[in-house]
Amino acid sequence: MNTAGHSEATERRGLELTPFRGLRYDPDRVGSLAAVTSPPYDVVVRPDGVHHLQSADPHNIVRLILPQAATPSARNDQAAKTLRRWLSEGVLTTDAHPGLYIYEQRDGNGMLQRGVIGALRVSDPAEQVVLPHEDVMPHIVADRAALMRATSANLEPLLLTYRGDDSTTATADLIERTAEQPPLLATTTEDGFSHRLWAVTAPADLTTIQSDLARQQALIADGHHRWATYRRLRTEHPSPSPWDHGLVLLVDTARYPLRVRAIHRLLHDLPVGDAVAALDGHFRVRRLEVPLPEALETLADAACAGNAFLLAGDGAFHLVDHPDPDLLARTIPADRPTAWRTLDATVLHATLLDHVWRIPEDSPAHITYIHDTAATVAKAERDGGTAVLMHPVREEVVRDLARQGVTMPRKSTSFGPKPASGLVLRALDL
């Protein structure tokens, strides 16, 4: 794109999406496309989910994104060997021509999402082109970086959003027209979602998409750690190189609004009784002898009035709300916007985890982040820990904070639906 000129609009580089030769499963070499897909690596509940997906098909993508071995280096070596074997056996094949990919997800309840998958130029936060809204955990970035180095591949796309306007109608129309054509692949996964994928290879169509997106700014909806990994790996390779770009799915939320859900916490070494006892004098705690759906409704009502959480793990639910204002004033940093200081995730991390329960938030031995509500409760009850169930944040709060350059606490949101892993990969050395 032309970056000449003196105005901010022309000087600032926007989204630069590059076609690539997608790496895809040969449907004749696998049991079914649905059987080889997986949720993103951080949504799979381990180890149960890994075992289930591995048994679904010997070529399930989970064997690449979450390889199982005794040590990290052995896991990464295994993933690299598995990828090379699948390539040599023709299980995975490379598309003949570079392209961008239109991706559609649909469920049985009227939810429809469409977006564009491509290789996006990796940019720094100062450029304000791709906006993060959450902090990352260094050990996860290191883990993902080691896996990408070993496999030399982007194994699953990040989910990014932008707000389309009159300048992106050509791309929106192209997406709709493409969706009327026969797809490259179509499958329905066990969660009830149908998935379809098309390749866009015509030069005029590629130019349309690239020109429209060049004026846009994106928000990271899902994939903060993988974006941080892209940025780290880009610095390790002299430019220009394939590592200057990373695999993403871009969704126009003006046309296809995403759902925003909470990510819950499982505290491994803290029994519910101890967690509740430590809250005495700091928060109001009420025991709820109700099913999970009703408990979540009670949490939603309480969250409208202020910070609120649900604790579980002992067969009941405990609604935690009405924090002591003096406690919040002492424990929450005062140098941030009010919208950040009043986030449930901020209160959880700064006040509950750091001050009341004294649990390190970045230690996998003490805390696990789980997207599925019922699974979080079940694991807490089985393991004797405490599930902390959260209420979701509104998307406009997330976007406003991101535009201010303010990052939310780690794992504050779960945007969805997330792209299925295994439908299209990007090899960096092909």
WOVEN-V24151 format. One record per residue. N is the residue number from 0. RES is the residue in one small letter. D_CENTER is the distance of its C-alpha to the mean C-alpha in Angstrom with 2 decimals. Layout:
N,RES,D_CENTER  N,RES,D_CENTER
This chain:
0,m,28.85  1,n,31.77  2,t,31.07  3,a,34.69  4,g,36.00  5,h,36.10  6,s,33.86  7,e,30.39  8,a,29.09  9,t,30.61  10,e,29.99  11,r,26.25  12,r,24.35  13,g,21.71  14,l,19.04  15,e,20.64  16,l,19.36  17,t,21.33  18,p,22.23  19,f,21.90  20,r,23.40  21,g,20.77  22,l,21.02  23,r,21.15  24,y,22.61  25,d,26.28  26,p,26.59  27,d,30.10  28,r,29.04  29,v,26.56  30,g,27.20  31,s,24.84  32,l,21.68  33,a,20.10  34,a,21.18  35,v,19.48  36,t,15.94  37,s,13.23  38,p,9.88  39,p,7.19  40,y,8.96  41,d,7.50  42,v,8.09  43,v,11.54  44,v,14.12  45,r,16.38  46,p,19.13  47,d,19.85  48,g,16.99  49,v,17.64  50,h,21.31  51,h,20.91  52,l,18.94  53,q,21.38  54,s,24.25  55,a,23.04  56,d,24.00  57,p,25.08  58,h,22.91  59,n,19.57  60,i,16.68  61,v,15.79  62,r,18.92  63,l,17.32  64,i,13.77  65,l,15.23  66,p,18.95  67,q,21.38  68,a,24.24  69,a,26.16  70,t,24.91  71,p,21.94  72,s,24.20  73,a,25.37  74,r,21.90  75,n,21.10  76,d,24.59  77,q,24.19  78,a,21.05  79,a,22.99  80,k,26.07  81,t,24.35  82,l,22.87  83,r,26.34  84,r,28.06  85,w,26.07  86,l,26.82  87,s,30.48  88,e,30.81  89,g,29.36  90,v,26.57  91,l,24.24  92,t,25.95  93,t,25.42  94,d,25.95  95,a,29.28  96,h,28.31  97,p,25.55  98,g,23.62  99,l,20.63  100,y,19.13  101,i,18.88  102,y,16.40  103,e,17.06  104,q,15.67  105,r,18.17  106,d,18.91  107,g,22.38  108,n,22.16  109,g,22.24  110,m,18.55  111,l,18.26  112,q,15.57  113,r,16.48  114,g,15.25  115,v,16.18  116,i,14.87  117,g,16.54  118,a,16.91  119,l,16.26  120,r,18.52  121,v,16.94  122,s,18.23  123,d,18.88  124,p,17.94  125,a,21.65  126,e,21.60  127,q,19.55  128,v,18.12  129,v,14.39  130,l,13.76  131,p,11.45  132,h,11.63  133,e,10.83  134,d,12.78  135,v,11.81  136,m,13.77  137,p,16.15  138,h,16.60  139,i,13.04  140,v,13.36  141,a,16.78  142,d,15.75  143,r,13.34  144,a,16.07  145,a,18.75  146,l,17.20  147,m,16.82  148,r,20.34  149,a,21.76  150,t,20.51  151,s,20.70  152,a,17.92  153,n,14.42  154,l,13.60  155,e,10.45  156,p,9.26  157,l,6.53  158,l,6.31  159,l,8.96  160,t,11.58  161,y,15.27  162,r,18.24  163,g,20.80  164,d,24.49  165,d,27.89  166,s,27.13  167,t,24.44  168,t,26.52  169,a,27.53  170,t,24.02  171,a,23.40  172,d,26.72  173,l,26.04  174,i,22.86  175,e,25.00  176,r,27.88  177,t,25.86  178,a,24.52  179,e,28.21  180,q,28.84  181,p,28.60  182,p,25.19  183,l,24.72  184,l,23.11  185,a,22.55  186,t,21.47  187,t,20.61  188,t,18.44  189,e,19.59  190,d,17.33  191,g,19.50  192,f,17.26  193,s,19.16  194,h,17.74  195,r,19.87  196,l,19.77  197,w,22.39  198,a,23.36  199,v,24.71  200,t,27.30  201,a,30.14  202,p,30.67  203,a,31.32  204,d,28.11  205,l,26.07  206,t,27.95  207,t,27.26  208,i,23.48  209,q,23.64  210,s,26.20  211,d,24.35  212,l,21.06  213,a,23.14  214,r,23.83  215,q,20.32  216,q,17.86  217,a,14.08  218,l,11.54  219,i,8.10  220,a,6.17  221,d,2.52  222,g,4.01  223,h,6.90  224,h,8.52  225,r,8.74  226,w,10.08  227,a,12.37  228,t,13.33  229,y,14.30  230,r,16.35  231,r,18.01  232,l,18.97  233,r,20.31  234,t,22.75  235,e,24.01  236,h,25.23  237,p,27.95  238,s,27.11  239,p,27.32  240,s,25.26  241,p,22.45  242,w,20.28  243,d,20.64  244,h,17.95  245,g,14.47  246,l,12.96  247,v,10.91  248,l,10.93  249,l,12.57  250,v,13.24  251,d,16.22  252,t,15.58  253,a,19.34  254,r,19.92  255,y,16.90  256,p,15.60  257,l,12.17  258,r,12.27  259,v,11.07  260,r,11.21  261,a,11.74  262,i,10.56  263,h,13.91  264,r,15.86  265,l,18.35  266,l,21.22  267,h,23.05  268,d,26.42  269,l,27.04  270,p,28.90  271,v,28.59  272,g,32.24  273,d,31.87  274,a,28.79  275,v,30.80  276,a,33.94  277,a,32.37  278,l,31.45  279,d,35.10  280,g,36.28  281,h,32.84  282,f,31.16  283,r,32.51  284,v,31.62  285,r,32.53  286,r,32.47  287,l,31.37  288,e,32.88  289,v,30.87  290,p,28.38  291,l,24.61  292,p,24.35  293,e,27.22  294,a,25.87  295,l,22.62  296,e,24.93  297,t,26.90  298,l,23.89  299,a,22.99  300,d,26.63  301,a,26.79  302,a,23.69  303,c,25.58  304,a,28.23  305,g,26.31  306,n,24.06  307,a,23.79  308,f,22.22  309,l,23.07  310,l,24.13  311,a,24.72  312,g,25.99  313,d,29.72  314,g,29.98  315,a,29.79  316,f,27.53  317,h,28.31  318,l,27.46  319,v,27.20  320,d,27.96  321,h,30.57  322,p,29.83  323,d,32.90  324,p,32.80  325,d,34.66  326,l,32.12  327,l,29.27  328,a,31.50  329,r,32.11  330,t,28.60  331,i,26.28  332,p,26.61  333,a,28.72  334,d,27.72  335,r,24.62  336,p,24.55  337,t,25.41  338,a,22.14  339,w,20.38  340,r,23.22  341,t,23.07  342,l,19.40  343,d,19.24  344,a,16.74  345,t,19.33  346,v,22.14  347,l,20.48  348,h,19.89  349,a,22.96  350,t,25.37  351,l,24.65  352,l,23.01  353,d,24.93  354,h,28.19  355,v,28.88  356,w,27.35  357,r,27.15  358,i,24.09  359,p,22.26  360,e,18.60  361,d,17.67  362,s,19.65  363,p,18.16  364,a,21.76  365,h,21.74  366,i,18.34  367,t,15.42  368,y,12.20  369,i,11.92  370,h,10.21  371,d,13.43  372,t,16.31  373,a,19.17  374,a,17.96  375,t,17.70  376,v,21.23  377,a,22.59  378,k,21.58  379,a,23.07  380,e,26.22  381,r,26.56  382,d,26.06  383,g,27.88  384,g,25.10  385,t,23.75  386,a,20.76  387,v,19.69  388,l,18.28  389,m,16.81  390,h,17.28  391,p,14.55  392,v,14.92  393,r,16.10  394,e,14.25  395,e,17.45  396,v,17.43  397,v,14.05  398,r,15.31  399,d,18.75  400,l,17.81  401,a,15.75  402,r,18.86  403,q,20.99  404,g,19.17  405,v,18.37  406,t,15.20  407,m,14.32  408,p,14.45  409,r,11.73  410,k,9.16  411,s,10.87  412,t,8.71  413,s,6.57  414,f,6.84  415,g,8.13  416,p,9.54  417,k,6.84  418,p,8.94  419,a,10.97  420,s,11.42  421,g,15.09  422,l,16.27  423,v,16.58  424,l,16.33  425,r,17.76  426,a,20.51  427,l,21.56  428,d,25.09  429,l,26.26
